[in-house]
Amino acid sequence: MKEIINIQGFEIHCSKTDMNIINSYKVKTLKQMKNILIGALNTTILYKTKRSMTSLIDEWITHNLLFKLNLFRKHTKDCNFESNQKIHIKFSYFILGKIIKIKWYITGEVYGGRGKK
């Protein structure tokens, strides 16, 4: 069973095991990512997760970086949050997400430009 919801103009497909944000690469700020995730998690009746907001955002910014670098574009244009990720995938998103955030901190950048989150 699937449900389709719309949060801030983004189509989100939900099932019991995953939540897929269509064209997630178009989101350019951490604040908008967080607001979309909060809206989706509060709206869906199917998808339930124990993952933290930080974990979800780390995955999303990693998808966006890979998309921007023209890597795996078919797979990284949408962000698919799975409830039961394999450990090596979790680790990859954790490490890459932290590296990206450290780079932003050092350079004064915030995703989508300079300034506050």
C-alpha positions in Angstrom: 0.0 0.0 0.0 1.3 3.5 -0.9 0.2 7.0 -0.1 1.1 10.2 -1.9 1.2 13.4 0.0 2.2 16.9 -1.0 4.3 19.1 1.3 5.4 22.6 0.1 4.8 21.6 -3.5 6.9 18.4 -3.3 5.3 15.1 -4.0 6.1 12.5 -1.4 5.4 8.8 -1.8 5.1 6.9 1.4 4.8 3.2 2.3 5.4 1.3 5.6 9.1 0.9 4.8 10.1 4.0 2.9 9.4 7.7 2.1 10.5 9.0 -1.3 10.6 12.8 -1.9 10.3 13.4 -5.6 12.8 15.9 -7.1 14.4 16.5 -3.7 17.5 18.0 -5.4 15.5 21.2 -5.9 15.5 21.9 -2.2 18.4 24.2 -1.5 18.3 25.1 2.3 18.5 23.0 5.4 15.5 24.9 6.8 13.3 23.9 3.9 14.6 20.3 4.2 13.7 20.2 7.9 10.3 21.8 7.3 9.4 19.3 4.5 10.5 16.4 6.7 8.5 17.5 9.7 5.4 18.1 7.5 5.8 14.7 5.8 6.3 12.8 9.1 3.4 14.5 10.7 1.1 13.9 7.7 1.9 10.3 6.6 -0.1 7.5 8.1 2.1 4.8 6.7 5.7 5.6 7.1 7.1 5.5 10.6 10.8 5.7 11.4 13.1 5.8 14.4 15.7 7.7 12.5 16.7 11.1 13.8 16.1 14.4 11.9 19.9 14.7 11.7 20.1 11.3 10.0 17.4 12.1 7.5 19.0 15.5 6.6 22.5 13.9 6.3 21.1 11.5 3.8 19.3 14.3 1.9 22.3 16.6 1.6 24.4 13.6 0.5 21.9 12.9 -2.3 21.9 16.5 -3.3 25.7 16.6 -3.4 26.0 13.5 -5.5 23.3 14.9 -7.9 25.2 18.2 -8.1 28.4 16.3 -9.0 26.5 14.4 -11.7 26.9 11.1 -9.9 24.1 8.5 -10.0 21.6 11.3 -11.1 18.9 8.8 -11.8 19.0 7.7 -8.2 20.0 10.9 -6.4 17.4 13.3 -7.9 14.8 11.9 -5.5 15.6 11.1 -1.9 14.4 7.8 -0.6 14.4 7.4 3.1 14.3 3.7 4.0 13.4 2.5 7.5 15.8 -0.4 7.5 19.0 0.8 5.9 22.1 -1.5 5.6 24.9 -0.5 7.9 27.3 0.5 5.2 24.7 2.9 3.7 24.0 4.4 7.1 27.7 4.9 7.7 28.2 6.5 4.3 25.4 9.0 4.8 26.7 9.8 8.3 30.3 10.4 7.2 29.4 12.4 4.0 26.8 14.4 5.8 29.2 15.4 8.5 32.0 16.2 6.0 29.6 18.5 4.1 28.5 20.3 7.3 32.1 20.8 8.4 33.0 22.3 5.1 30.0 24.7 5.4 31.1 25.6 8.9 34.7 26.3 7.9 33.8 28.3 4.8 30.8 30.1 6.4 28.6 28.5 3.7 25.1 27.3 4.3 23.6 25.0 1.7 22.0 27.2 -1.0 24.4 30.1 -0.4 26.0 32.1 2.4 24.3 33.1 5.5 22.3 31.7 8.4 20.6 28.3 8.3 
